Amino acid sequence: MKSMKGPKKVEIEVEMSGGPVSDMAEEAEYMDEQKFMDMAPKGKFTPRALMPLVKETNKMLPLFGQEPDYPAIREELGQLPIDFVRVLSMFKAAVDDAIEADVVSPDMAIDLSVIKDDTGLMLLAGKLNSLQKSMEFKRFLKEPMKEEEMSTVDEERSPMPEMGDDEIDAAFMDRM
C-alpha cells in the first residue's frame, strides 16, 4: 500500500502596492486626512492651554474604550495635530448624539471651528472635564445603540416591488 502525502505547500507572494484597489485606498485615506486637516482649529495655541486639553482628553478616552495615552504637547502650535482632531471629532459626535437624546445640555456642544486661541482650548477642556464627570453621559455611552440608529436603510423609501421572471428579464433587456 502506498502512503498518502498531503498537498504540497505553495507560497505565493502578493505585492500590494499599485493597482486600482491600492489607489482607491490611498485616495480614501488622503480624503479622510484632508477632512480632518480642514476641521483642525488654527490659531495660536500655547502649551499653557494645550496641556489641560490633553489631560482632559486622556480622561475621556477610557469612556470610549481607548487607552488614555495621548502624548503631552509641550510646544506652541499654529494648528492642532490631525490625530488629536480625530479624537476630538469622536468626542464631538458622541456629544452631538447625547444632546439629540436629551442627555446633556446643548451648551456642551463641541464646535472646533470656533477655536482660534488658548481661550477656546480652555473652554473645550472645561467641557470635556464636565462630560467625563457626568453620570448621565457615561451611562449614555455605555448604552447599546438602538436598532433604528444602527439601520442604514432609509425608512422613508418604499421597498422594491416584487417582479416576476418576465419583468426582470425585460428590465435587464432595457438596460442593454
C-alpha positions in Angstrom: 0.0 0.0 0.0 1.2 3.4 -1.0 1.5 6.1 1.7 -0.6 9.2 1.0 1.1 12.5 1.3 -0.7 15.8 1.9 -0.8 18.6 -0.6 2.3 20.5 -1.2 2.7 23.8 0.5 2.8 26.6 -2.1 3.8 30.0 -1.0 2.6 33.0 -3.1 3.9 36.5 -2.6 1.5 39.2 -3.3 2.6 42.8 -3.8 0.1 45.3 -2.5 1.5 48.4 -4.0 -0.1 49.9 -7.0 -3.3 48.7 -8.7 -6.8 50.1 -8.6 -7.6 48.8 -5.1 -4.5 50.2 -3.6 -5.0 53.5 -5.4 -8.6 53.8 -4.1 -7.5 53.0 -0.6 -4.7 55.7 -0.8 -7.2 58.2 -2.2 -9.7 57.4 0.5 -7.0 57.8 3.2 -6.0 61.1 1.6 -9.6 62.4 1.5 -10.0 61.4 5.2 -6.8 63.1 6.2 -7.9 66.2 4.2 -11.2 66.3 6.0 -9.5 66.4 9.4 -7.0 68.9 8.2 -9.8 71.3 7.2 -11.5 70.7 10.5 -8.4 71.3 12.6 -8.5 74.5 14.6 -5.9 77.0 13.5 -4.6 79.9 15.6 -2.0 80.5 18.3 -2.0 77.7 20.9 0.4 77.6 23.7 1.4 74.7 26.0 -0.4 76.5 28.8 -3.7 75.7 27.2 -2.7 72.6 25.3 -1.6 70.6 28.4 -5.0 70.8 30.2 -6.8 69.9 27.0 -4.6 66.8 26.5 -5.1 65.9 30.2 -8.9 66.1 29.8 -8.8 64.2 26.6 -6.9 61.4 28.3 -9.5 61.3 31.0 -12.2 60.9 28.3 -10.6 58.2 26.2 -11.4 55.3 28.6 -15.1 56.2 28.2 -14.6 55.3 24.6 -12.7 52.1 25.3 -9.3 53.6 24.5 -6.1 53.9 26.4 -5.5 57.3 27.9 -2.2 57.7 26.2 -2.3 60.9 24.1 1.1 62.5 24.5 1.7 65.9 26.0 2.1 68.8 23.7 4.9 71.0 25.0 5.4 73.4 22.2 3.4 76.3 20.7 1.3 75.2 17.7 -0.5 77.1 14.9 -2.8 74.1 14.2 -3.9 71.2 16.3 -2.4 67.8 15.2 -4.6 65.7 12.8 -4.6 62.7 15.1 -5.7 64.9 18.0 -8.5 66.4 15.8 -9.7 62.8 15.1 -10.0 62.1 18.8 -11.9 65.4 19.4 -14.2 64.6 16.5 -15.0 61.3 18.1 -16.0 63.2 21.3 -18.0 65.7 19.2 -20.0 63.0 17.5 -20.8 61.4 20.9 -21.8 64.7 22.4 -24.0 65.6 19.4 -25.8 62.3 19.9 -26.1 62.8 23.6 -27.6 66.3 23.0 -30.0 64.9 20.5 -31.1 62.3 23.1 -31.5 65.0 25.7 -28.8 63.5 27.9 -26.6 66.6 28.0 -27.3 70.3 27.6 -26.8 71.9 24.1 -24.3 74.3 25.7 -22.0 71.2 25.9 -21.7 71.0 22.1 -18.2 70.8 20.7 -17.5 73.2 17.9 -14.0 73.0 16.7 -14.5 75.8 14.1 -14.7 78.5 16.9 -11.4 77.5 18.5 -8.8 80.2 17.5 -6.7 80.7 20.6 -5.9 79.4 24.1 -9.3 80.6 25.4 -11.1 78.3 23.0 -8.9 75.4 24.1 -9.5 76.1 27.8 -13.3 76.2 27.2 -13.1 72.9 25.4 -11.0 71.4 28.2 -13.7 72.6 30.7 -16.5 70.9 28.6 -14.5 67.7 28.5 -14.0 67.8 32.2 -17.7 68.2 32.8 -18.6 65.5 30.4 -16.3 62.9 31.9 -17.8 63.6 35.3 -21.4 63.4 34.1 -23.0 60.1 35.1 -25.7 60.6 32.5 -23.2 61.0 29.7 -21.3 57.9 30.9 -24.5 55.9 31.0 -25.4 57.1 27.6 -22.0 56.0 26.2 -22.5 52.5 27.7 -26.0 52.0 26.2 -26.1 49.9 23.1 -27.3 51.8 20.0 -30.9 51.4 19.2 -31.8 49.4 16.1 -33.2 52.5 14.3 -29.9 54.3 14.9 -27.9 51.4 13.5 -30.0 50.9 10.5 -28.6 52.3 7.3 -31.8 51.8 5.3 -33.8 54.9 4.6 -37.1 54.0 6.1 -38.9 56.7 4.0 -38.1 54.8 0.8 -40.6 52.3 -0.3 -39.4 48.7 -0.8 -38.8 47.4 -4.3 -42.0 45.9 -5.8 -42.0 42.1 -6.4 -41.2 41.3 -10.0 -41.8 38.2 -12.0 -39.2 36.5 -14.1 -40.5 38.1 -17.3 -40.4 41.5 -15.7 -36.8 41.0 -14.5 -35.8 39.8 -18.0 -37.5 42.8 -19.6 -35.7 45.2 -17.2 -32.3 43.7 -18.0 -33.0 43.8 -21.7 -34.0 47.5 -21.4 -30.5 48.2 -20.0 -28.7 46.5 -22.8 
